[in-house]
């Protein structure tokens, strides 16, 4: 899969703990995130959305949806027995948004991940910045 030609793009600012969705140049969503810890940081770079999953338990740790990105952890060799794909997903701990608490994934509220799942096509570019 390659990045799509959609007008949408995501920018995740790790230090600010913000996820912004742009439609061309206009910000259409600006929401808090949780990102990786010092030991398992969220890698920076340019990626794109490769898959959209619906976890079995929408009230669980990953929320109702999880996007897989084209990038991988730079510190983990595997995660839960699989390749350490960077993800954007919901959370059952929204009180941790705004903090460095994940294994490298980007956490957003369940309302936000639901909006993203309805809005963004696979292939949407994702840039993760400092």
Order of alpha helices (4+ residues) and beta strands (2+ residues): beta-beta-beta-beta-beta-beta-beta-beta-beta-alpha-beta
